[in-house]
């Protein structure tokens, strides 16, 4: 799936880009009214409690962008992926 905008964070890996073939956890979170509503949190400590977090990534995939365009930005989901060590 093509990502049009991606933000990746990973603890203790300054400047290195880590990529996981398959994320441990993936979910789509709705963003509403051009980003004015829809703040969401993902508890990575709970998801990766046994092993620790390798990376967290949020992205606007092609599917997410299509939803945003069709609804004129009223509903624009973003995909969240978490990779555990």
C-alpha positions in Angstrom: 0.0 0.0 0.0 1.3 3.4 -0.9 1.9 5.9 2.0 1.5 9.5 1.1 2.6 10.8 4.4 4.5 8.9 7.1 5.8 9.7 10.6 8.0 7.1 12.2 9.4 7.2 15.7 11.6 4.7 17.5 13.2 4.9 20.9 17.0 5.0 21.2 17.7 4.8 17.5 18.6 8.4 16.6 18.8 8.8 12.8 18.2 5.2 11.9 15.2 4.1 9.9 13.9 0.8 10.9 11.4 -1.1 8.8 9.3 -4.0 9.8 7.9 -6.3 7.2 4.8 -6.9 9.3 3.8 -4.7 12.2 2.9 -6.3 15.5 -0.2 -4.1 15.8 -2.1 -2.1 13.1 -5.2 0.0 13.4 -6.9 2.8 11.5 -7.8 5.9 13.6 -10.4 8.4 12.3 -9.4 12.0 12.0 -12.5 14.3 11.6 -13.2 17.8 10.2 -9.8 18.5 8.6 -7.8 17.4 11.6 -9.8 19.5 14.1 -11.2 16.4 15.9 -10.0 12.9 16.4 -7.0 12.9 18.7 -6.2 9.3 19.5 -3.6 7.6 21.7 -2.0 4.1 21.3 -0.6 2.6 24.5 2.6 1.1 23.2 3.8 0.1 26.6 0.7 -2.1 26.9 1.0 -3.6 23.4 4.7 -4.4 23.7 4.9 -4.9 27.5 7.0 -8.1 27.3 9.5 -7.1 24.6 9.6 -3.3 24.3 8.8 -1.0 21.4 10.9 -1.1 18.2 9.0 1.6 16.3 5.7 3.5 16.0 4.5 4.7 12.6 1.5 6.7 11.6 0.7 7.1 7.9 -1.8 8.3 5.4 -2.1 5.3 3.1 -3.7 5.5 -0.3 -6.9 4.1 1.2 -6.9 6.8 3.9 -6.3 9.5 1.3 -9.2 8.2 -0.9 -11.6 8.4 2.1 -10.4 11.9 2.9 -10.9 13.1 -0.7 -14.4 11.5 -1.1 -15.6 13.1 2.2 -13.8 16.4 1.5 -11.7 16.0 4.6 -14.6 15.4 7.0 -13.4 11.9 7.6 -9.7 11.2 6.9 -8.3 8.2 8.7 -4.7 7.5 9.5 -3.1 4.1 9.9 -1.1 3.4 13.1 1.5 0.6 13.1 3.5 -0.5 16.1 6.4 -2.9 15.9 7.6 -4.7 19.0 11.2 -6.0 19.5 
